[in-house]
Amino acid sequence: MLEEVQVKRKPPVNLRPEDERLFIDAYEVNFQIRPILHLENVAVLQDTVFSPSHMSFYATYTHVNSLGPLPIGKRIAHCLLKKWRKIPHGIWIKDEWSANYFHWMTDCLPRLWLGLNTEISDRVFLHDSYRHLPYVTQSLEMLKIRPIFYQSNENLWVENLVLTPRTATFPNFHEELTQMTREKLSLKTSKEPFRKVYISRKFAPKRKTHNEVDVELLMIRHGFEIVYTEKLTLKEQIRLMSETKILVSLHGAALTNMIFLPKGSSVVELRNQGDSKTQCYYNLANALELPYYYTLNQGDTDDSIMTDFTVDLVALEEVLESLAD
């Protein structure tokens, strides 16, 4: 049976009346999530799961967009001659989006909490390529979870598989499970958060700021540290966030780090002007009950995921001054 989830969100703290059209559709949403499954004697065929006893592929659990007959047929053909490895138990938590910092933290880890709650297994299945993603290995090490890495040249036969569903439809979040990620990975400190942090995308391959020098000078004038998360380990990012009271960044994966902010800290997202669809960080801030602020900035294109930006310095300074009051 599908679980019905209803989410209500607060508007941005600094919402201007003329901008409400950008957020209003996200104020209240409903979505459904599938039940968690316990399957016995199933095959893991690289990126999907097959149950011989039920004669069923579970592609709606292993893929965001499911799989059609032709892709499933290709997977069967490619796996016929591969070697088999028998595994007593494990948890499935990934899909085709999972090798990404944002999706690992906000999709995979909530699925892990569901899987661990069954008390059937404390292991997770990951393709060997995940071994080379530092945030994956570092987060699992912090959680004391031992992954089961499998190679491209093998299939797995699993005696007891916990098959977890996606816990929300994108770009929504299951609030309780998202807050559980914060509880399990955040650092608890006795000090009040005091740092003001601007995460720069200067060294990122895409979604950069044309006037980055001017932005950084403005941030420094307002007492902000300039941080490049590419140069930090996951533990260092978590420690930094545990001491941060204001986090500012251009739309991008670095804003995922708001998960590790103390309650009461504020988030400022530098958004693409006119974009009413790319709401993941506004939604995430609401799921974490963090005050959310924004500015609208001129993107080179309407595609907020790929475009470069010219940051509106006047609008940014107004937000920073309001946060300083």
C-alpha positions in Angstrom: 0.0 0.0 0.0 1.3 3.5 -0.9 1.9 5.9 1.9 0.4 9.4 1.4 2.6 12.3 2.5 1.5 15.9 2.8 4.0 18.7 3.2 3.3 22.3 4.0 6.1 24.9 3.7 6.7 28.4 5.0 7.4 31.2 2.4 11.0 32.6 2.3 11.7 35.0 5.1 12.5 37.9 2.8 9.7 37.1 0.2 8.8 40.1 -2.0 5.1 40.1 -3.1 6.1 40.2 -6.8 8.2 37.0 -6.3 5.5 34.8 -4.7 4.6 33.3 -8.0 8.0 31.6 -7.9 7.3 29.7 -4.7 3.5 29.4 -4.3 3.3 26.0 -6.0 5.7 24.6 -3.4 3.8 25.8 -0.4 1.7 22.7 -0.1 2.3 19.3 -1.9 1.2 15.7 -1.7 3.1 12.7 -2.8 3.1 8.9 -2.3 5.9 6.6 -1.3 6.0 2.8 -1.9 6.3 0.3 1.0 9.6 -1.1 2.0 10.0 -4.7 0.8 11.8 -7.8 2.3 12.6 -10.2 -0.5 14.2 -13.6 -0.2 16.5 -15.3 -2.7 16.7 -12.5 -5.3 19.3 -11.5 -8.0 21.0 -8.2 -8.1 21.8 -7.6 -11.8 24.1 -4.6 -11.7 21.6 -1.7 -11.2 18.3 -3.5 -10.6 16.7 -6.4 -8.7 15.0 -9.5 -10.0 12.9 -12.0 -7.9 12.6 -15.5 -9.6 9.9 -16.6 -7.3 7.7 -13.5 -8.1 9.0 -13.3 -11.8 9.4 -9.6 -11.2 11.9 -6.8 -11.7 11.7 -4.0 -9.1 12.8 -1.2 -11.4 10.4 1.3 -9.7 12.6 0.9 -6.6 16.0 0.9 -8.3 15.4 3.6 -10.9 13.8 7.1 -10.7 12.3 6.6 -14.1 11.7 2.8 -13.9 12.8 0.7 -16.8 11.0 -0.5 -19.9 11.0 -4.0 -21.5 14.0 -3.3 -23.8 16.3 -2.0 -21.1 15.4 -4.9 -18.9 16.0 -7.3 -21.7 19.5 -5.8 -22.3 20.3 -6.2 -18.7 19.3 -9.9 -18.7 21.5 -10.5 -21.8 24.5 -8.7 -20.4 24.3 -10.6 -17.1 23.9 -14.1 -18.5 27.6 -15.0 -18.6 28.7 -13.1 -15.5 29.9 -14.9 -12.4 27.7 -15.1 -9.3 28.4 -14.2 -5.7 26.2 -15.3 -2.9 25.4 -12.7 -0.1 23.4 -13.5 3.0 21.7 -10.1 3.5 21.9 -6.4 2.5 19.9 -3.2 1.9 19.3 -1.5 -1.5 19.3 2.3 -1.2 20.4 3.6 -4.7 19.1 4.6 -8.1 20.6 6.2 -11.2 20.9 9.6 -9.5 22.8 8.4 -6.4 26.4 9.1 -7.5 25.9 12.8 -6.7 26.5 14.6 -3.4 23.0 16.1 -3.1 21.2 12.8 -4.0 23.4 10.7 -1.8 22.7 12.8 1.2 19.0 13.5 0.6 17.8 10.3 -1.2 20.1 7.5 -0.2 20.7 8.2 3.5 17.0 8.5 4.2 16.5 5.1 2.5 19.3 3.7 4.7 17.4 4.7 7.8 14.3 2.9 6.5 16.4 -0.2 5.8 18.2 -0.2 9.2 14.9 0.1 11.0 13.9 -3.4 9.7 16.9 -4.9 11.7 17.3 -7.4 8.9 20.7 -6.1 7.7 23.3 -3.5 8.4 25.0 -3.7 5.0 24.3 -1.8 1.8 24.9 -2.8 -1.8 26.9 -0.4 -3.9 28.7 -0.7 -7.3 32.4 -0.6 -7.0 32.5 2.9 -8.6 31.0 4.3 -5.4 34.3 3.3 -3.7 35.8 6.3 -5.4 33.3 8.9 -4.1 34.7 10.3 -0.9 31.4 11.5 0.5 30.0 8.0 0.2 32.9 6.2 1.9 33.4 8.9 4.5 29.7 9.1 5.5 29.4 5.3 5.7 32.5 5.1 7.8 31.1 7.8 10.2 27.9 5.7 10.4 29.9 2.5 10.9 28.1 0.9 7.9 30.1 -1.6 5.9 29.1 -1.5 2.2 29.1 -4.6 0.0 30.8 -3.4 -3.2 30.2 -5.5 -6.3 32.0 -5.5 -9.6 30.7 -5.0 -13.2 31.6 -8.5 -14.1 29.4 -10.2 -11.4 25.9 -10.8 -10.3 24.8 -11.1 -6.7 22.4 -13.8 -5.3 21.0 -12.3 -2.1 19.2 -14.5 0.5 17.6 -11.6 2.3 17.3 -8.2 0.6 15.7 -5.1 2.1 14.5 -3.1 -0.9 13.8 0.5 0.2 11.7 2.9 -1.8 12.5 6.5 -2.6 11.3 8.4 0.4 9.9 11.4 -1.6 9.3 12.5 -5.1 11.9 15.0 -6.4 12.3 17.8 -5.4 10.4 17.0 -2.1 11.8 15.5 1.1 10.5 13.2 3.8 10.9 15.6 6.7 11.3 13.1 9.5 14.0 11.0 7.6 15.8 14.2 6.5 16.0 15.4 10.0 17.3 11.9 11.0 20.3 12.5 8.6 21.0 15.7 10.5 20.8 13.9 13.9 23.1 11.0 12.9 25.8 13.0 11.1 25.8 16.5 12.6 28.3 17.5 15.3 26.8 18.7 18.5 28.7 21.7 20.0 28.1 23.6 23.2 29.0 26.9 21.5 26.4 29.1 19.7 27.1 29.1 15.9 29.2 32.1 15.1 30.6 31.7 11.6 29.2 33.4 8.4 30.1 31.2 5.4 30.0 31.9 1.7 30.6 28.8 -0.4 32.1 29.8 -3.7 31.8 27.8 -7.0 35.0 29.3 -8.4 36.5 25.9 -8.9 33.3 24.1 -10.0 33.1 22.8 -13.6 29.7 24.5 -14.1 27.2 27.0 -12.6 29.8 29.7 -11.9 29.5 33.4 -11.1 30.7 35.9 -13.7 31.3 38.6 -11.1 32.7 36.2 -8.5 35.5 38.6 -7.4 32.9 41.3 -6.6 30.7 38.8 -4.8 33.7 37.6 -2.6 34.7 41.2 -1.8 31.1 42.0 -0.7 31.0 38.9 1.4 34.3 39.6 3.1 33.1 43.2 3.8 30.2 41.6 5.7 32.4 39.3 7.7 32.0 36.1 5.7 34.5 33.4 5.2 35.1 32.3 1.6 35.0 28.5 1.5 35.7 26.0 -1.4 34.1 22.7 -0.3 36.0 20.8 -3.0 39.1 21.3 -0.7 37.4 19.9 2.4 36.7 16.4 3.6 33.1 15.5 4.6 34.1 15.7 8.3 35.6 19.1 7.8 32.4 20.3 6.0 30.3 19.0 8.8 32.5 20.6 11.5 32.4 23.9 9.6 28.6 23.8 9.3 28.2 23.0 13.0 29.7 26.4 13.8 27.9 28.3 11.0 25.0 30.7 11.7 24.5 32.0 8.1 25.2 29.9 5.0 25.2 31.6 1.6 25.8 29.9 -1.8 24.7 29.9 -5.4 22.2 27.2 -6.3 24.2 24.0 -6.2 25.2 20.9 -4.3 27.2 22.8 -1.7 23.8 24.0 -0.3 23.2 20.4 0.7 25.4 21.1 3.6 22.6 23.0 5.3 21.7 19.5 6.6 24.6 19.9 9.1 23.6 23.4 10.2 22.4 23.9 13.8 18.8 24.6 14.3 18.1 28.3 14.0 20.9 29.0 11.5 19.9 30.7 8.2 20.3 29.8 4.6 20.6 32.2 1.6 20.3 30.8 -1.9 21.4 32.8 -4.9 18.7 31.7 -7.4 18.1 32.0 -11.1 15.7 34.9 -11.9 12.3 33.7 -13.0 12.9 30.0 -12.0 9.8 28.6 -10.3 10.7 24.9 -10.8 14.1 24.4 -9.2 12.9 24.3 -5.6 15.1 21.6 -4.0 17.0 23.9 -1.6 14.0 25.9 -0.6 12.2 22.7 0.1 15.2 21.2 2.0 15.5 24.3 4.2 11.8 23.9 5.1 12.3 20.2 5.8 15.1 21.1 8.2 13.1 24.0 9.7 15.8 26.5 8.7 15.0 30.2 7.9 15.4 30.5 4.1 16.3 33.7 2.2 16.9 34.2 -1.5 18.1 36.6 -4.1 17.3 36.5 -7.8 20.2 36.7 -10.2 20.6 36.8 -14.0 21.4 33.4 -15.5 22.8 33.1 -19.0 20.0 30.7 -19.7 16.8 29.5 -18.0 18.4 26.2 -17.1 19.4 26.7 -13.5 21.3 23.4 -13.3 23.8 24.3 -16.1 23.9 28.1 -16.5 26.4 30.6 -15.2 25.2 33.7 -13.3 25.7 37.3 -12.7 24.9 37.9 -9.1 22.8 40.9 -8.1 25.1 42.6 -5.7 22.5 45.1 -4.5 19.9 42.4 -3.7 22.6 40.3 -1.9 23.7 43.3 0.2 20.1 43.9 1.2 19.8 40.4 2.5 23.1 40.4 4.3 22.2 43.7 6.0 18.8 42.3 7.1 20.5 39.3 8.6 22.9 41.5 10.5 20.0 43.4 12.2 
